[in-house]
């Protein structure tokens, strides 16, 4: 298998793996500089950009001479043409109990961060401020990483229930990324009671066991409206994950809907696998 994969070469392998994907929403702040740019992926699939706010802030902190300069540049970047969503990885940096933004605090923390010259942004008051700025215009959905992640994530602080204050403070659509494990029921409940909350089951599919994938998606469907549940693969680093995500996404959604009449199941599957994302992200 590895020999056949190597013989294909990167470009041919990517073409095969992305053949079943209609649109890829790519976070180009992930491993910035170590992955192919968006236009490389456009050889194989329609691409839309998701902007990671912490990555933007880290870069701007290095070059901004004043808080006003930083803020103007940050606002310009989060409203740039071509974006379909903003994204925060606050769960990795400081947890999801986001406090109301405060411009005075933001300005003060800017000075502290400039003095520290840290490349990785973990300052909670400043990240809270950035999230508030990202929601201020209300032009784009905000994706929020929840649940499953790498070792630098404190799972206790990645529970989406911490987001209730933030959810209730805005009407902007919020997408709970990866919350299907281990917080599927918490995320599903939030989606069922708050009009602006949506959930996706990336990472759970395809990274869990088959039983784990089935149980995660079924847990979402127990209470969350099907119109608010979305497929994603969280594919990165290698094109194989796009293929595996698409393959298992279809299979697991079909399994989760196995007791639903066929015509209704087809309609629900189309919503979950594609149509809900098309509507939310205006694809």
C-alpha positions as CSV (number, residue, x, y, z in Angstrom):
1,X,0.0,0.0,0.0
2,X,2.7,2.5,0.9
3,X,4.7,1.6,-2.2
4,X,1.6,2.2,-4.4
5,X,0.9,5.5,-2.6
6,X,4.5,6.7,-3.1
7,X,4.4,5.6,-6.8
8,X,1.4,7.8,-7.4
9,X,3.1,11.0,-6.2
10,X,1.6,13.8,-4.2
11,X,-0.4,15.4,-6.9
12,X,-2.0,12.3,-8.3
13,X,-2.7,11.0,-4.8
14,X,-4.4,14.3,-3.9
15,X,-6.5,14.2,-7.0
16,X,-7.7,10.7,-6.2
17,X,-8.4,11.5,-2.5
18,X,-10.3,14.7,-3.3
19,X,-12.4,13.3,-6.1
20,X,-15.5,12.9,-3.9
21,X,-15.2,16.3,-2.2
22,X,-17.3,19.1,-3.7
23,X,-16.0,22.0,-1.6
24,X,-13.1,22.2,0.9
25,X,-13.2,24.8,3.7
26,X,-9.6,25.3,4.6
27,X,-8.1,26.9,7.7
28,X,-4.8,28.3,6.3
29,X,-3.7,29.3,9.8
30,X,-3.0,25.7,10.6
31,X,0.7,24.8,10.3
32,X,1.1,28.0,8.3
33,X,4.1,27.9,6.1
34,X,4.3,24.1,6.4
35,X,1.3,23.1,4.3
36,X,0.4,23.8,0.7
37,X,-1.4,27.2,0.1
38,X,-5.1,27.4,-0.8
39,X,-4.4,27.8,-4.5
40,X,-2.6,24.5,-4.6
41,X,-5.7,22.7,-3.5
42,X,-7.8,24.5,-6.2
43,X,-6.3,22.0,-8.7
44,X,-8.6,19.4,-7.3
45,X,-11.5,21.0,-5.5
46,X,-13.4,24.2,-5.0
47,X,-11.7,25.9,-2.0
48,X,-13.1,28.5,0.5
49,X,-11.0,30.1,3.2
50,X,-11.5,30.0,6.9
51,X,-9.5,32.5,8.9
52,X,-8.0,31.5,12.3
53,X,-8.0,34.6,14.5
54,X,-5.2,33.6,16.8
55,X,-2.8,33.1,13.9
56,X,-3.7,36.5,12.5
57,X,-3.2,38.1,15.9
58,X,0.1,36.4,16.5
59,X,1.4,37.8,13.2
60,X,0.1,41.3,13.7
61,X,1.5,41.4,17.2
62,X,5.0,41.1,15.7
63,X,4.6,44.1,13.4
64,X,2.1,46.5,15.0
65,X,3.6,49.5,16.7
66,X,0.4,50.5,18.6
67,X,-2.9,49.0,19.7
68,X,-4.7,51.2,17.2
69,X,-2.5,49.9,14.4
70,X,-3.1,46.3,15.5
71,X,-6.8,46.7,15.8
72,X,-7.2,48.4,12.4
73,X,-5.2,45.6,10.8
74,X,-7.1,42.8,12.6
75,X,-10.4,44.3,11.6
76,X,-9.3,44.5,8.0
77,X,-8.2,40.9,8.0
78,X,-11.3,39.4,9.5
79,X,-13.5,41.3,7.0
80,X,-11.3,40.5,4.0
81,X,-13.1,39.4,0.8
82,X,-13.3,35.7,0.1
83,X,-13.7,34.5,3.7
84,X,-16.6,32.1,4.6
85,X,-15.9,31.8,8.3
86,X,-13.7,32.8,11.2
87,X,-12.3,30.3,13.6
88,X,-10.9,30.3,17.1
89,X,-8.8,27.7,18.9
90,X,-9.3,29.3,22.3
91,X,-9.9,25.8,23.7
92,X,-6.2,25.1,23.1
93,X,-5.0,28.4,24.4
94,X,-7.0,29.4,27.4
95,X,-10.4,27.5,27.5
96,X,-13.9,28.2,26.3
97,X,-15.2,30.3,29.2
98,X,-15.1,33.5,27.2
99,X,-15.7,36.7,29.1
100,X,-17.2,39.9,27.6
101,X,-14.7,41.8,25.4
102,X,-13.2,45.0,26.9
103,X,-11.3,47.4,24.7
104,X,-9.5,48.9,27.6
105,X,-8.3,45.5,28.8
106,X,-7.4,44.6,25.2
107,X,-5.2,47.7,24.8
108,X,-3.5,47.0,28.1
109,X,-2.8,43.4,27.2
110,X,-1.5,44.4,23.8
111,X,1.3,46.3,25.6
112,X,2.0,43.4,27.9
113,X,2.2,41.0,24.9
114,X,4.4,43.3,22.9
115,X,6.8,43.4,25.9
116,X,6.8,39.6,26.3
117,X,7.4,38.9,22.6
118,X,5.8,35.5,22.8
119,X,5.0,33.9,19.4
120,X,2.2,31.7,20.7
121,X,-0.8,33.6,22.0
122,X,-2.3,32.2,25.2
123,X,-3.4,35.3,27.0
124,X,-7.0,34.8,27.9
125,X,-8.2,38.5,28.3
126,X,-6.7,39.3,24.9
127,X,-8.2,36.2,23.2
128,X,-11.5,37.1,24.7
129,X,-11.2,40.5,23.2
130,X,-10.3,39.0,19.8
131,X,-13.4,36.8,19.9
132,X,-15.6,39.8,20.7
133,X,-14.1,41.7,17.8
134,X,-14.7,38.8,15.5
135,X,-18.4,38.8,16.5
136,X,-18.8,42.5,16.4
137,X,-19.7,42.9,12.7
138,X,-21.7,39.7,12.6
139,X,-20.8,39.2,8.9
140,X,-19.3,35.6,9.2
141,X,-20.0,32.5,11.3
142,X,-17.5,31.8,14.0
143,X,-16.1,28.2,14.3
144,X,-15.1,27.2,17.8
145,X,-12.9,24.2,18.4
146,X,-14.4,22.1,21.1
147,X,-13.7,18.6,22.5
148,X,-11.2,16.2,21.0
149,X,-7.7,17.6,20.3
150,X,-4.0,17.3,20.8
151,X,-2.1,17.0,24.2
152,X,-1.8,20.8,24.6
153,X,-5.6,21.0,25.0
154,X,-7.1,20.8,28.5
155,X,-10.3,18.7,27.8
156,X,-11.9,20.1,31.0
157,X,-11.9,23.6,29.4
158,X,-12.9,22.4,26.0
159,X,-16.5,21.5,27.0
160,X,-18.9,23.6,24.9
161,X,-21.1,24.2,27.9
162,X,-18.5,26.9,28.9
163,X,-19.7,28.9,25.9
164,X,-23.2,29.8,27.3
165,X,-22.3,33.4,28.1
166,X,-20.8,33.9,24.7
167,X,-23.7,32.2,22.9
168,X,-26.3,34.3,24.7
169,X,-24.3,37.5,24.0
170,X,-24.6,37.3,20.2
171,X,-26.8,36.3,17.3
172,X,-23.8,35.4,15.1
173,X,-23.9,31.7,14.0
174,X,-21.5,29.7,16.1
175,X,-20.2,26.3,14.9
176,X,-19.1,23.9,17.6
177,X,-16.3,22.1,15.8
178,X,-15.4,18.5,16.8
179,X,-17.8,18.5,19.7
180,X,-19.1,15.1,18.8
181,X,-16.5,13.5,21.1
182,X,-16.7,13.5,24.0
183,X,-19.3,16.3,24.3
184,X,-21.9,15.2,21.7
185,X,-24.9,15.5,24.0
186,X,-23.7,18.8,25.5
187,X,-23.2,20.2,22.0
188,X,-26.5,18.8,20.7
189,X,-28.4,20.3,23.6
190,X,-26.9,23.7,22.9
191,X,-27.9,23.4,19.2
192,X,-31.4,22.5,20.2
193,X,-32.0,25.5,22.5
194,X,-30.0,28.3,20.9
195,X,-31.0,29.4,17.4
196,X,-27.4,30.5,16.5
197,X,-25.6,27.2,17.5
198,X,-24.6,24.6,15.0
199,X,-22.5,21.4,15.5
200,X,-20.1,19.4,13.3
201,X,-18.7,15.9,13.8
202,X,-15.3,16.3,12.3
203,X,-12.5,14.4,14.0
204,X,-15.0,12.0,15.5
205,X,-15.3,10.9,11.8
206,X,-13.0,9.4,10.7
207,X,-10.7,9.1,13.8
208,X,-12.8,7.2,16.2
209,X,-13.6,3.5,16.0
210,X,-16.6,2.6,13.8
211,X,-18.8,2.1,16.9
212,X,-17.5,5.4,18.3
213,X,-18.3,7.2,15.1
214,X,-21.8,5.8,15.0
215,X,-22.5,6.6,18.6
216,X,-21.2,10.1,18.3
217,X,-23.4,11.0,15.3
218,X,-26.4,9.3,16.8
219,X,-26.0,11.2,20.0
220,X,-26.1,14.5,18.0
221,X,-29.3,13.3,16.3
222,X,-31.0,12.5,19.6
223,X,-31.8,16.1,20.2
224,X,-30.0,18.5,17.8
225,X,-32.1,19.5,14.7
226,X,-30.8,17.8,11.6
227,X,-30.6,21.2,9.9
228,X,-27.9,22.2,12.4
229,X,-25.6,19.2,12.1
230,X,-22.8,19.2,9.6
231,X,-20.2,16.9,8.3
232,X,-16.5,17.8,8.3
233,X,-13.3,15.8,8.0
234,X,-10.8,18.0,9.8
235,X,-8.4,16.7,7.1
236,X,-4.9,18.0,7.3
237,X,-1.3,17.1,6.5
238,X,-2.1,14.2,4.1
239,X,-4.8,14.0,1.4
240,X,-5.8,10.5,2.5
241,X,-7.8,12.1,5.3
242,X,-10.1,13.9,2.9
243,X,-10.9,10.5,1.3
244,X,-11.4,8.7,4.6
245,X,-13.5,11.5,6.0
246,X,-15.8,11.5,3.0
247,X,-16.1,7.7,2.9
248,X,-16.8,7.2,6.6
249,X,-19.0,10.4,6.8
250,X,-21.4,8.9,4.2
251,X,-21.3,5.5,5.8
252,X,-21.9,6.7,9.4
253,X,-24.7,9.1,8.5
254,X,-26.4,6.3,6.6
255,X,-26.0,4.0,9.6
256,X,-27.4,6.7,12.0
257,X,-30.5,7.1,9.8
258,X,-31.1,3.4,9.2
259,X,-34.5,3.4,11.0
260,X,-35.7,6.5,9.0
261,X,-37.8,5.9,5.9
262,X,-35.6,5.9,2.8
263,X,-36.8,9.1,1.1
264,X,-36.6,11.0,4.4
265,X,-33.2,9.5,5.2
266,X,-31.9,10.6,1.8
267,X,-33.1,14.2,2.4
268,X,-31.6,14.3,5.9
269,X,-28.3,12.9,4.7
270,X,-28.1,15.5,2.0
271,X,-28.6,18.2,4.6
272,X,-26.0,16.9,7.0
273,X,-23.4,16.0,4.4
274,X,-23.6,19.2,2.3
275,X,-26.7,21.4,2.2
276,X,-26.5,22.7,5.8
277,X,-22.9,23.9,5.2
278,X,-23.9,25.4,1.8
279,X,-26.5,27.5,3.5
280,X,-24.5,28.5,6.6
281,X,-21.3,29.4,4.7
282,X,-23.1,30.8,1.6
283,X,-21.3,28.4,-0.7
